[in-house]
Amino acid sequence: MTDATIASDLGRREQAKADRRLKIVRAARDLIRETGDTNLSMRMIAQRAEVSVATPYNLFGSKRAVVMAVLEDERDFLHRFMALKVDNAIDRIFEAHALGAGYFIQDPDFYRPLWKALLDTNGEDNTGLATPERQEQTRAAWRWLIVQAQDEGLLQAAMPAEILERTLSHLGNGIMLSWAMGTMPTRELLPTAALGYALILASAATPKGRPLLDKQISRNRKLLGKPGDM
């Protein structure tokens, strides 16, 4: 057997593996949307994907890994984020937030159960799907956005980016928990978080950055309306 034949066979096997992986991810995604639950059995996923029960284990290793693959494959956030056109780092923060929230708003039946799983700490390692690695990746991205705003003179450099990021994160997780549990309407998700972010960042705003944050505060207050309006 020639090297070219071996390479061709390997290529076909890798493509077949990739095709099976895609079928499994699509099957799990459809089941989550239909059932509103991420607690799917591997047998159920395999049956929907029309593969053997062993295949999801061989390709992913665990049910948790399948659900994580669903979450990652569902989103093209990074590509869309890099294409954002903004005039300043403050607007970039809110555009990034709106971009992320847009997925949840467009398909709440799919993302609510995923977020319940992300925020559930009753798993084997008490982290649910929100692994320390995933949490750190998200936190690092928000710290980068905050540092960019500091570098542009819109937020005070004396306020540590880590503190601002952590405060935004706590607020965001609380809002997502309320939404995932059904106590916050989907229509309130984006403006509630944006208003909270603006109020937090305003505490560290420079004179140059304050008007940009005041604009966000005013805009999202109007979107939320008066307490009795919702």
C-alpha positions in Angstrom: 0.0 0.0 0.0 1.5 3.3 -1.0 1.8 6.4 1.1 -0.8 8.1 -1.0 -3.3 5.3 -0.5 -2.7 5.4 3.3 -3.2 9.1 3.3 -6.4 8.8 1.3 -7.8 6.1 3.6 -6.9 8.2 6.7 -8.6 11.2 5.1 -11.8 9.3 4.4 -11.9 8.0 7.9 -11.4 11.4 9.4 -14.2 12.8 7.2 -16.5 10.0 8.2 -15.7 10.7 11.9 -16.4 14.4 11.4 -19.7 13.6 9.7 -20.8 11.3 12.5 -19.8 14.0 15.0 -21.9 16.6 13.2 -24.9 14.2 13.1 -24.6 13.6 16.9 -24.4 17.3 17.6 -27.4 18.1 15.4 -29.4 15.3 17.0 -28.6 16.5 20.5 -29.5 20.1 19.6 -32.9 19.0 18.1 -33.6 16.9 21.2 -32.8 19.8 23.6 -35.1 22.1 21.6 -37.9 19.5 21.6 -37.7 18.4 25.2 -36.4 21.6 26.9 -33.9 19.4 28.7 -30.1 18.8 28.5 -30.3 15.6 30.5 -30.4 13.4 27.5 -29.4 9.8 27.4 -26.6 8.7 25.1 -29.0 6.1 23.7 -31.6 8.7 22.8 -28.9 10.8 21.1 -27.5 7.9 19.2 -31.0 6.8 18.0 -31.8 10.3 16.7 -28.4 10.5 15.0 -28.8 7.0 13.5 -25.5 5.8 14.9 -24.5 3.0 17.4 -24.8 3.8 21.1 -21.0 3.4 21.3 -20.4 6.1 18.8 -21.2 9.2 21.0 -18.9 7.8 23.7 -16.1 7.1 21.2 -16.3 10.6 19.7 -17.1 12.7 22.7 -16.4 10.6 25.8 -19.4 11.8 27.9 -22.9 13.3 27.6 -21.6 16.5 29.1 -19.1 16.8 26.2 -21.9 16.3 23.7 -23.9 19.2 25.3 -20.8 21.4 25.3 -20.3 20.6 21.6 -23.9 21.6 21.0 -23.3 25.0 22.7 -20.1 25.7 20.8 -21.3 24.5 17.4 -24.5 26.5 17.7 -22.6 29.8 17.9 -20.4 31.8 15.6 -20.0 34.5 18.2 -16.3 35.1 17.7 -16.6 35.6 13.9 -19.5 38.0 14.3 -17.8 39.8 17.2 -14.6 40.5 15.1 -16.8 42.0 12.4 -18.3 44.6 14.7 -17.9 48.2 13.6 -17.9 50.5 16.5 -16.5 54.0 17.2 -15.2 53.4 20.8 -14.5 50.7 23.4 -17.6 51.5 25.5 -19.9 50.9 22.5 -17.9 47.7 21.8 -18.8 46.4 25.3 -22.5 46.9 24.7 -22.4 45.6 21.1 -20.7 42.4 22.4 -23.4 42.0 25.0 -26.2 42.6 22.5 -24.6 40.1 20.1 -24.4 37.4 22.8 -28.0 38.1 24.1 -29.3 38.0 20.5 -28.8 34.2 20.4 -30.9 33.7 23.5 -33.6 36.1 22.3 -34.0 34.5 18.9 -34.2 31.0 20.3 -35.2 30.9 23.9 -36.6 27.4 23.9 -33.2 26.1 22.9 -31.0 28.3 25.1 -33.0 28.3 28.3 -32.2 24.6 29.1 -28.6 25.1 28.1 -28.2 28.0 30.5 -29.9 26.0 33.2 -27.2 23.3 32.7 -24.5 26.0 32.6 -25.6 27.4 35.9 -26.4 24.1 37.6 -23.7 23.2 40.2 -25.2 19.9 41.2 -23.0 17.9 38.8 -20.2 15.5 39.7 -17.6 18.3 40.0 -20.1 21.0 41.2 -19.5 23.1 38.2 -22.3 22.0 35.8 -21.3 22.9 32.2 -19.6 26.1 33.4 -16.1 24.6 33.7 -13.3 26.7 35.2 -11.6 26.8 31.8 -14.8 28.1 30.1 -15.4 30.6 32.9 -11.8 31.9 32.6 -12.1 32.3 28.8 -15.3 34.3 29.2 -13.8 36.5 32.0 -10.6 37.1 30.0 -12.7 38.3 27.0 -14.6 40.8 29.2 -11.4 42.0 30.9 -9.9 42.7 27.5 -13.0 44.8 26.6 -12.7 46.8 29.8 -8.9 47.3 29.4 -9.6 48.6 25.8 -12.0 51.2 27.3 -9.4 52.2 29.9 -6.7 52.5 27.2 -9.0 54.8 25.2 -9.5 57.0 28.3 -13.1 56.1 28.8 -12.8 54.3 32.1 -10.5 55.1 34.9 -7.3 53.1 34.8 -7.1 53.3 38.6 -10.1 51.0 38.8 -8.8 47.4 38.3 -10.3 45.7 35.3 -10.6 42.5 37.3 -13.0 44.2 39.8 -15.2 45.6 37.0 -15.2 42.4 35.1 -16.1 40.4 38.3 -19.0 42.7 39.1 -20.4 42.6 35.6 -20.1 38.8 35.7 -22.0 38.5 38.9 -24.7 40.7 37.6 -24.9 38.9 34.3 -25.1 35.5 35.9 -27.9 36.6 38.1 -29.9 38.0 35.2 -29.3 34.8 33.1 -30.4 32.7 36.1 -33.6 34.7 36.4 -34.2 34.3 32.6 -33.3 30.6 32.5 -35.7 29.9 35.4 -38.5 31.8 33.7 -38.8 34.6 36.1 -37.6 37.2 33.6 -39.3 37.7 30.2 -37.1 37.3 27.2 -38.0 40.9 26.1 -36.4 42.2 29.3 -33.1 40.2 29.1 -31.1 42.6 26.9 -32.1 46.0 28.4 -31.9 44.8 32.0 -28.4 43.5 31.6 -27.3 46.5 29.5 -28.7 49.0 32.1 -26.9 47.2 34.9 -23.7 47.1 33.0 -23.9 50.8 32.2 -24.6 51.7 35.9 -21.6 49.7 37.1 -19.3 51.1 34.4 -20.5 54.6 35.1 -19.0 54.4 38.6 -15.5 54.1 36.9 -16.2 56.4 33.9 -13.9 59.3 33.0 -15.4 62.6 31.9 -14.8 61.4 28.3 -16.6 58.2 28.9 -19.5 59.3 31.0 -21.6 60.7 28.1 -21.4 57.3 26.3 -22.6 55.5 29.4 -25.3 58.1 30.1 -26.6 57.3 26.6 -26.7 53.6 27.4 -28.5 54.3 30.7 -31.1 56.5 29.1 -31.7 54.1 26.1 -32.2 51.0 28.2 -34.4 52.7 30.8 -36.7 53.6 28.0 -36.6 50.0 26.6 -37.6 48.7 30.0 -40.3 51.4 30.5 -41.9 52.1 33.9 -42.1 49.2 36.4 -45.9 48.9 35.8 -45.5 48.9 32.0 -43.9 45.4 31.8 
